[in-house]
Amino acid sequence: MTLLGERTEGGRLRAEHAGETVRLLGWIQRRRDHGGVIFADVRDRSGLVQAVFNPDMPGEGFARAERLRSEYVVSIRGRVRLRPEGSENGSLATGEVEVVAESLDILNRAKTPPFYIEDDLDVDETLRLKYRYLDLRRPEMQEILMIRHRVTQIMRNFFDAHGFLEIETPMLIKSSPEGARDYLVPSRVHPGEFYALPQSPQIFKQLLMVSGLEKYFQIVRCFRDEDLRADRQPEFTQLDVEMSFVEPEDILPLMEELIALIFAGTTDRQIKTPFPRLTYREGMERFGSDKPDIRFGLELIEVGDLVAETEFKVFANAVAKGGRVKGLCAKGAAGLPRREIDGLVEFVRTFGAKGLAYIVLTQEGVKSPIAKFFTQEQLQALLKRMGGKTGDILFFVADKEQVVFDALGHLRLELGRRLNLIPAGVLNFLWVTEFPLLEYDESEKRYVAIHHPFTSPMEEDLPLLATAPQSVRAKAYDLVLNGVELGGGSIRIHRREVQERMFQLLGLSREDAESKFGYLLEAFEYGTPPHGGIAFGLDRLIMLLTGKDNIRDVIAFPKTQSAADLMSQAPSAVSAKQLNELHLKTDIVRAKIG
């Protein structure tokens, strides 16, 4: 039995503790009056245990028990006994025992909470977030935070055992936005100038490698001022890692060892290593995604060569213009109602596709609005390539390459869900490697970095920086679990001339590069070792570990999708005096109250 001073963790009491005197400190979950005997479930973070109050309790104990209400904070002394035969509660870990109270002190009263403090709540999330301190009393929420604690302890112990140093990097840094918007912090002592909150410790951890510290890690808060989703927050936590004198083959096996250790230590699941690997190109061609869910098949199939000369102009024209025609074969889906097929046509349009062609293979033959445009030989070649059999549906998208990937990649996942192709309880880890270094942004008319500007090109692709930047592959790698990106990293640029070339490709003038990153470029002139690293989103990892669908459920005090804290009412207006001290004015006019 675990004691904290004189305190007993009530949720750990078992039959072997019968006869012991204990002290419970916690909250009343519920109180029941049974013919003069009062029963109360007492809750602390270890769980629930039943306390019994008899009328012959000494002093004011029983009178106090009559006044108990839910969420009262209490101190109870009593003796553990086995519950009478037939009254055991199999749904409780402590269901074989109860504590017969000898004294009761009410440490604090409580108002009736706005929702029950119990799991499986059907309560609007805004109410839970407004009263987050009550929501966190629920056993489910407390267990999540305990798992989060265990994960960070495993991480720290693991890296310490492998010779890493945990080093803190600054929270107030120079603004150099290259991706999401920075959160800015005005400086009082430098009027008109601003710090930024870090989107990641990227540059500082590289400078630690310049410093010769060789192995660094940090569990660090990061900030991004971007539109939110269920798996994003404006402030988040990541595991940040950097090492000197390494290549991907040094980093990936080490991270696999860590991930296996985390899952074994928190879920008792044994993760098989090494993880499979796919190149970015293979992932896009086979699954239409750079973070493919490989728990099921339904792979994309190239048919452009088969349809280039057909009478179906949608296909033929796409190929003639340098586009792609790919499809997938939905096994056994021929019974899908027409309205569902029409719904899938609309579904792919949300990903840029102009339409979705399909062929239904029935007992009566081929049913399709496009079949008339194919000769029998062309149709049979198409069915053979696609592996189509009676009872299947073949779906096709013809468009620019990225549109084809996006539309069919999302259609694959949607069909996987609808056709129950995704096995439950399976964990499929996957490394995706050799990402493109750059992509061309049509709106800005310049190249942008796929990962970040400090990612190293593949050595053999360095000559292509001058002639075909879009063909350059990066020494980058992402870890994917069941179609969700857990984290990513790369080998970094460590030579000034290569980093300057990268900045030029991204449209930064020499002056801009010097202004934003001059201290990093100068550091590269003082003997920078080859180095690389990785970062994992801790919140997302905990979300997947605990089977949650929303990242807010695994953060103690999260923000809403509008980046607001409903509990503390942040963000909020500040006084004119505070603004004056920071040399700031706002053009937002607020109505005076009162």
C-alpha positions in Angstrom: 0.0 0.0 0.0 1.3 3.4 -1.0 1.3 6.1 1.7 2.1 9.8 1.4 2.8 10.8 5.0 -0.3 9.5 6.8 -2.3 9.6 3.6 -3.5 6.4 1.9 -4.2 6.2 -1.9 -7.7 4.9 -1.7 -7.8 3.5 -5.2 -5.0 1.1 -4.3 -6.8 -0.7 -1.4 -7.3 -4.4 -2.0 -8.5 -7.4 0.0 -5.0 -7.9 1.5 -5.3 -4.6 3.3 -8.3 -5.7 5.3 -7.8 -4.8 9.0 -5.5 -1.9 8.3 -6.2 1.7 9.6 -6.1 4.2 6.8 -6.5 7.9 6.1 -8.4 8.9 3.0 -8.0 12.4 1.5 -10.1 13.2 -1.5 -13.4 14.2 -3.0 -16.9 12.8 -2.6 -18.0 11.2 -5.9 -21.5 10.4 -4.6 -23.3 9.9 -1.3 -26.0 7.4 -0.6 -28.2 7.1 2.6 -29.3 3.5 3.2 -31.6 3.3 6.2 -29.4 5.2 8.7 -26.1 4.0 7.2 -24.4 6.4 4.8 -22.2 5.3 2.0 -19.9 7.6 0.0 -17.5 6.9 -2.8 -14.3 8.8 -2.2 -12.1 9.8 -5.1 -8.5 10.7 -5.4 -6.2 10.4 -8.4 -5.6 6.7 -7.6 -9.2 5.8 -8.0 -12.4 5.3 -6.0 -13.1 3.5 -2.7 -16.3 3.2 -0.7 -16.5 4.6 2.8 -19.1 3.6 5.3 -20.5 5.9 8.0 -22.4 4.4 10.9 -24.6 6.3 13.4 -22.4 5.2 16.3 -19.4 7.0 15.0 -17.7 9.1 17.8 -18.2 12.8 18.0 -19.7 14.8 15.1 -18.6 12.3 12.4 -22.0 10.9 11.5 -23.6 14.4 11.6 -21.0 15.6 9.2 -21.6 12.6 6.9 -25.2 13.6 6.6 -24.1 16.9 5.2 -21.8 15.5 2.6 -22.4 16.4 -1.1 -20.6 15.6 -4.3 -17.2 17.2 -4.7 -16.8 18.0 -1.0 -13.2 17.7 0.0 -12.8 15.3 3.0 -10.4 13.6 5.4 -11.5 10.2 6.6 -9.9 7.9 9.1 -11.1 4.3 9.3 -10.5 0.6 9.1 -10.4 -1.4 5.8 -12.7 -4.4 5.8 -14.0 -6.9 3.2 -17.4 -6.0 1.9 -20.2 -8.3 3.0 -20.7 -11.3 0.8 -22.9 -10.4 -2.2 -22.2 -6.6 -2.0 -18.9 -6.6 -3.9 -18.6 -4.3 -6.8 -16.9 -5.9 -9.7 -16.7 -2.7 -11.7 -14.3 -1.1 -9.2 -10.7 -2.1 -8.6 -11.4 -1.6 -4.9 -14.8 -3.4 -5.1 -13.9 -6.1 -2.6 -13.3 -3.7 0.2 -14.7 -0.7 2.0 -13.4 1.7 4.7 -15.5 1.9 7.9 -15.1 5.5 9.0 -14.0 6.3 12.5 -13.7 10.1 11.9 -14.6 12.6 9.2 -13.5 16.1 8.6 -14.9 18.3 5.8 -12.0 20.2 4.5 -14.0 22.2 2.0 -17.5 22.4 0.6 -18.3 22.6 -3.1 -21.1 24.0 -5.3 -22.9 21.6 -7.6 -20.6 21.2 -10.6 -21.9 22.1 -14.1 -21.4 18.5 -15.2 -20.8 15.1 -13.5 -17.2 14.3 -12.6 -17.2 10.9 -14.3 -16.0 9.4 -17.6 -18.0 8.9 -20.8 -19.5 12.4 -20.5 -21.9 13.7 -23.1 -21.1 17.3 -22.4 -20.4 20.2 -24.9 -16.6 20.7 -25.1 -16.9 24.4 -24.5 -18.4 23.7 -21.1 -15.5 21.3 -20.3 -12.9 23.8 -21.4 -14.5 26.6 -19.4 -14.4 24.5 -16.3 -11.2 22.6 -17.2 -10.1 22.2 -13.6 -13.3 20.2 -13.0 -12.9 18.3 -16.3 -9.4 17.3 -15.2 -10.8 15.7 -12.0 -12.3 12.9 -14.2 -10.3 9.6 -14.0 -10.0 9.4 -17.8 -8.3 12.8 -18.0 -6.1 12.2 -15.1 -4.9 8.9 -16.6 -4.0 10.7 -19.8 -1.9 13.2 -18.0 -0.2 10.3 -16.0 0.6 8.6 -19.3 2.0 11.9 -20.6 4.2 12.1 -17.5 5.4 8.5 -18.0 6.2 9.1 -21.7 8.4 12.2 -20.8 10.2 10.2 -18.1 10.9 7.4 -20.5 12.3 9.9 -23.0 14.5 11.6 -20.5 15.9 8.3 -19.1 16.4 7.0 -22.7 18.4 9.9 -23.8 20.4 10.1 -20.6 21.4 6.5 -21.1 22.6 7.3 -24.6 24.8 10.2 -23.6 22.5 13.1 -24.6 22.3 16.4 -22.7 19.0 18.1 -22.1 19.7 21.8 -22.9 17.1 24.7 -22.8 17.0 27.1 -25.7 15.6 30.6 -25.7 11.9 31.4 -25.7 12.4 35.0 -26.9 14.1 34.9 -30.2 14.6 36.8 -33.5 11.6 36.7 -35.9 12.4 34.9 -39.1 9.2 33.5 -40.5 9.6 31.0 -43.3 6.5 28.9 -42.6 3.7 29.7 -40.2 3.3 33.1 -38.7 5.3 34.0 -35.6 3.8 35.1 -32.3 5.4 38.4 -31.6 6.4 39.9 -28.2 7.0 43.6 -28.0 10.2 44.8 -26.2 9.8 47.5 -23.6 13.5 48.4 -23.4 13.9 48.3 -27.2 11.0 50.5 -28.4 9.5 49.4 -31.7 11.3 46.1 -31.7 9.9 42.6 -31.2 10.9 39.2 -30.1 9.2 36.1 -31.6 8.2 33.0 -29.7 10.0 30.0 -31.3 8.2 27.8 -33.8 10.9 25.3 -33.0 14.5 25.4 -31.5 15.9 24.6 -35.0 18.7 27.2 -35.3 19.7 27.0 -31.7 20.1 23.2 -31.7 22.2 23.5 -34.8 24.3 26.1 -33.0 24.7 23.6 -30.1 26.2 21.2 -32.6 28.6 24.0 -33.7 29.5 24.3 -30.0 30.7 20.7 -29.9 28.0 19.4 -27.5 27.3 16.6 -30.1 24.1 15.1 -28.5 21.2 17.3 -27.5 17.6 16.8 -26.6 14.8 18.9 -25.2 11.1 18.5 -24.4 10.2 22.0 -25.5 7.2 24.3 -25.9 6.8 25.8 -29.4 4.4 28.3 -30.9 2.8 28.8 -34.3 0.2 31.5 -35.1 -1.8 29.4 -37.6 -5.3 28.2 -38.3 -6.1 25.3 -36.0 -7.4 21.8 -36.5 -8.3 18.9 -34.2 -4.6 17.9 -34.1 -3.1 21.4 -33.8 -2.7 24.0 -31.1 -1.1 27.5 -31.1 1.3 26.3 -28.4 2.5 22.7 -28.4 5.2 20.4 -27.0 7.7 18.6 -29.0 10.6 16.2 -28.4 13.6 17.9 -30.1 16.8 15.9 -30.9 20.0 16.8 -32.6 23.3 14.9 -33.1 26.7 15.5 -34.7 28.6 13.3 -37.1 25.5 11.3 -38.1 23.6 10.1 -41.2 20.0 8.9 -41.3 21.2 5.3 -40.5 22.4 6.6 -37.2 19.2 8.4 -36.3 16.3 6.2 -37.5 17.2 3.0 -35.6 17.7 5.0 -32.4 14.3 6.6 -32.7 12.7 3.2 -33.4 14.2 2.0 -30.1 12.7 4.9 -28.3 9.3 4.5 -29.8 9.2 0.8 -29.0 10.3 1.6 -25.4 7.5 4.2 -25.0 4.8 1.8 -26.2 6.0 -1.0 -24.1 6.2 1.2 -21.1 2.8 2.8 -21.4 0.6 0.3 -23.3 2.4 -3.1 -22.8 2.4 -3.4 -26.6 5.5 -4.8 -28.3 6.5 -2.8 -31.4 8.4 -4.7 -34.0 11.5 -3.0 -35.4 13.0 -2.1 -37.8 10.1 -0.1 -39.3 9.5 -0.4 -43.0 10.6 2.5 -45.2 9.1 4.1 -48.3 10.6 6.9 -50.4 8.3 9.9 -50.8 7.9 9.0 -54.5 6.8 5.5 -53.8 4.4 6.7 -51.1 2.8 9.1 -53.5 2.6 6.6 -56.4 1.2 3.8 -54.4 -1.0 5.6 -51.8 -1.3 9.2 -53.0 0.1 10.4 -49.7 3.4 11.3 -48.1 2.1 9.9 -44.8 0.3 6.7 -46.0 -1.8 4.4 -43.9 -0.4 1.0 -44.8 -2.8 -1.0 -42.6 -4.7 -1.9 -45.7 -4.1 -2.2 -49.5 -6.3 -0.4 -52.0 -3.2 0.9 -53.8 -3.2 3.4 -56.7 -2.5 2.0 -60.1 -1.1 3.8 -63.1 -3.2 3.4 -66.3 -2.1 6.5 -68.3 -0.2 4.3 -70.9 -3.4 2.3 -71.5 -5.8 5.2 -72.0 -3.6 7.6 -73.9 -5.1 6.5 -77.3 -8.7 5.9 -76.2 -11.7 7.8 -77.4 -12.3 9.0 -73.8 -10.9 12.5 -74.2 -10.8 13.3 -70.4 -8.2 10.5 -70.1 -6.4 11.1 -73.4 -6.2 14.9 -73.0 -4.8 14.6 -69.4 -2.0 12.3 -70.7 -1.3 14.6 -73.7 -0.9 17.6 -71.4 1.6 15.8 -69.2 -0.9 14.9 -66.5 -1.6 11.5 -64.9 -4.4 8.9 -65.0 -4.5 6.6 -62.0 -7.1 4.4 -60.4 -7.9 2.1 -57.6 -10.0 -1.1 -57.4 -12.5 -1.2 -54.6 -13.0 -5.0 -54.1 -16.5 -6.1 -53.5 -17.9 -2.6 -53.6 -20.2 -3.1 -56.7 -23.2 -3.0 -54.4 -22.6 0.7 -53.4 -25.8 2.6 -54.1 -25.7 5.1 -56.9 -26.2 8.0 -54.4 -23.0 6.9 -52.6 -21.0 6.8 -55.8 -22.3 10.3 -56.7 -21.3 11.4 -53.2 -17.8 10.1 -53.9 -17.7 12.1 -57.1 -18.4 15.3 -55.0 -15.9 14.1 -52.4 -12.9 14.1 -54.8 -13.9 17.5 -56.1 -13.0 19.0 -52.7 -9.4 17.9 -53.4 -9.2 19.7 -56.8 -10.4 16.8 -59.1 -12.8 17.8 -61.9 -14.5 14.5 -61.6 -14.3 10.8 -60.8 -14.7 8.2 -63.5 -15.9 4.7 -62.5 -16.6 1.2 -63.9 -18.9 -1.2 -62.0 -18.2 -4.9 -62.6 -21.5 -6.8 -62.1 -22.7 -10.3 -62.9 -24.5 -8.8 -65.9 -21.3 -7.2 -67.2 -19.7 -3.8 -67.2 -21.8 -0.8 -66.1 -20.2 2.5 -66.6 -20.9 5.8 -68.4 -17.4 5.8 -69.8 -17.3 2.1 -71.1 -18.6 3.1 -74.5 -15.4 5.1 -75.2 -13.2 2.0 -75.0 -12.7 -0.9 -77.4 -13.1 -4.4 -76.0 -9.4 -4.9 -76.1 -8.7 -1.6 -74.3 -11.3 -2.4 -71.6 -9.9 -5.8 -71.0 -6.4 -4.4 -70.7 -7.7 -1.9 -68.2 -9.4 -4.5 -66.1 -6.4 -6.8 -66.1 -4.1 -3.9 -65.0 -6.5 -3.0 -62.2 -7.1 -6.6 -61.1 -10.9 -6.0 -61.5 -13.2 -8.9 -60.9 -17.0 -9.2 -60.8 -18.3 -7.4 -57.7 -15.6 -4.6 -57.8 -15.7 -0.9 -58.7 -12.9 0.7 -60.5 -12.4 4.5 -59.8 -10.2 6.8 -61.9 -9.0 10.4 -61.7 -7.2 12.2 -64.6 -5.6 15.5 -63.9 -2.3 17.2 -63.0 -0.1 14.8 -61.0 -0.6 16.4 -57.5 -4.4 16.6 -58.0 -4.5 12.9 -58.9 -2.5 12.0 -55.8 -4.6 14.2 -53.5 -7.9 13.1 -54.8 -7.2 9.4 -55.0 -5.2 9.4 -51.8 -8.2 10.8 -49.8 -10.6 8.6 -51.7 -8.5 5.6 -50.7 -8.9 6.5 -47.0 -12.6 7.2 -47.4 -13.2 3.9 -49.0 -11.1 2.2 -46.4 -13.4 3.5 -43.7 -16.7 2.9 -45.6 -15.7 -0.7 -46.6 -14.2 -1.5 -43.2 -10.8 -2.3 -44.7 -8.9 -0.7 -41.8 -8.1 -3.3 -39.1 -8.7 -2.2 -35.5 -6.0 -2.3 -33.0 -3.1 -2.5 -35.5 -0.1 -0.2 -35.2 1.8 0.2 -38.5 4.9 2.4 -38.2 6.6 3.6 -41.4 9.5 5.9 -42.3 9.0 8.1 -45.4 12.3 9.2 -46.9 13.9 11.2 -49.7 11.3 14.0 -49.8 11.7 16.7 -52.4 13.9 19.5 -51.1 11.8 22.2 -52.7 8.4 22.9 -54.3 7.4 25.8 -56.5 4.8 28.1 -55.1 2.8 29.5 -58.0 1.2 32.2 -56.0 4.5 33.6 -54.7 6.4 32.7 -57.9 9.3 31.2 -55.9 10.5 28.0 -54.4 9.6 27.1 -50.8 11.2 24.5 -48.6 9.2 21.3 -48.1 10.6 20.9 -44.5 12.6 23.9 -43.6 15.5 26.0 -45.2 18.2 24.1 -43.2 17.6 20.7 -44.7 20.5 19.2 -46.6 20.1 18.0 -50.2 21.2 14.5 -51.1 24.9 14.7 -52.0 24.4 13.3 -55.4 21.7 15.9 -56.2 23.8 18.9 -55.3 24.6 19.7 -59.0 20.8 19.9 -59.7 20.4 22.9 -57.4 21.7 25.0 -60.3 19.8 23.3 -63.1 16.7 21.5 -61.8 15.9 22.5 -58.2 12.5 20.8 -58.2 14.3 17.4 -58.8 16.6 17.7 -55.8 15.9 15.2 -53.0 16.3 16.0 -49.3 18.1 14.0 -46.6 14.7 14.1 -44.8 12.6 11.5 -43.1 9.2 11.4 -41.4 7.8 8.9 -39.0 4.2 7.9 -39.8 1.8 5.8 -37.6 -1.4 4.6 -39.2 -1.4 7.5 -41.7 -0.6 10.2 -39.1 2.8 12.0 -39.1 4.4 11.6 -35.6 7.4 13.7 -36.4 10.2 14.4 -38.9 13.7 15.4 -39.3 16.7 15.6 -41.6 20.4 15.9 -42.0 21.2 19.6 -41.9 23.2 21.9 -44.1 26.5 22.5 -42.4 28.5 24.5 -45.0 27.9 28.2 -45.5 28.0 28.2 -49.3 25.3 25.5 -49.5 23.1 27.3 -47.0 23.5 30.6 -48.9 22.6 28.8 -52.2 19.5 27.4 -50.4 18.5 30.9 -49.3 18.9 32.2 -52.9 16.6 29.5 -54.2 14.0 30.5 -51.6 14.1 34.1 -52.9 16.0 35.6 -50.1 18.4 38.3 -51.2 21.9 38.3 -49.7 20.9 41.2 -47.6 17.8 39.5 -46.3 19.7 36.3 -45.5 22.3 38.2 -43.7 19.7 40.2 -41.7 17.7 37.1 -40.7 20.3 34.4 -40.4 23.7 36.1 -40.4 24.7 34.7 -37.1 24.1 31.1 -38.3 26.0 31.7 -41.5 28.9 33.1 -39.6 28.9 30.1 -37.2 29.2 27.8 -40.2 32.7 29.4 -40.8 34.0 28.1 -37.5 34.2 24.4 -38.1 30.6 23.0 -38.1 30.4 19.2 -38.0 27.9 17.3 -40.2 24.7 17.0 -38.0 21.1 16.0 -38.1 18.1 15.4 -35.9 14.4 14.9 -35.6 11.4 16.3 -33.7 8.3 14.5 -32.5 5.0 16.1 -31.6 4.5 15.0 -28.0 0.8 16.0 -28.0 0.1 14.0 -31.1 2.0 11.0 -29.8 0.0 11.0 -26.6 -3.2 11.4 -28.6 -2.4 8.2 -30.6 -1.2 6.3 -27.5 -4.5 7.0 -25.7 -6.8 6.5 -28.7 -8.1 10.0 -28.7 -9.3 11.9 -31.7 -8.8 15.4 -30.4 -5.4 16.8 -29.3 -7.2 19.0 -26.7 -8.0 15.9 -24.7 -4.3 15.2 -24.0 -3.2 18.7 -23.0 -3.9 20.0 -19.5 -5.0 23.5 -20.5 -5.6 23.6 -24.3 -6.9 26.4 -26.5 -10.0 26.2 -28.7 -9.9 26.2 -32.5 -10.0 30.0 -32.4 -6.9 30.0 -30.1 -8.8 31.1 -27.1 -8.7 29.9 -23.5 -12.3 29.7 -22.3 -11.3 29.2 -18.7 -9.0 32.2 -18.2 -10.5 34.2 -21.0 -7.2 34.7 -22.9 -6.4 36.5 -25.1 -7.8 39.7 -23.6 -7.5 43.4 -23.8 -4.8 45.1 -21.8 -4.7 48.6 -20.2 -3.6 51.7 -22.0 -0.8 52.0 -19.4 0.6 48.6 -20.5 0.4 49.6 -24.2 2.2 52.9 -23.5 5.0 51.1 -21.6 5.5 49.0 -24.7 5.2 52.0 -27.1 2.2 50.4 -28.8 -1.1 51.7 -30.1 -4.0 49.7 -31.4 -6.5 50.8 -34.0 -9.2 48.5 -32.5 -12.0 50.6 -31.0 -13.6 49.0 -28.0 -16.9 50.1 -26.6 -16.8 51.4 -23.0 -18.7 49.4 -20.5 -20.7 51.2 -17.7 
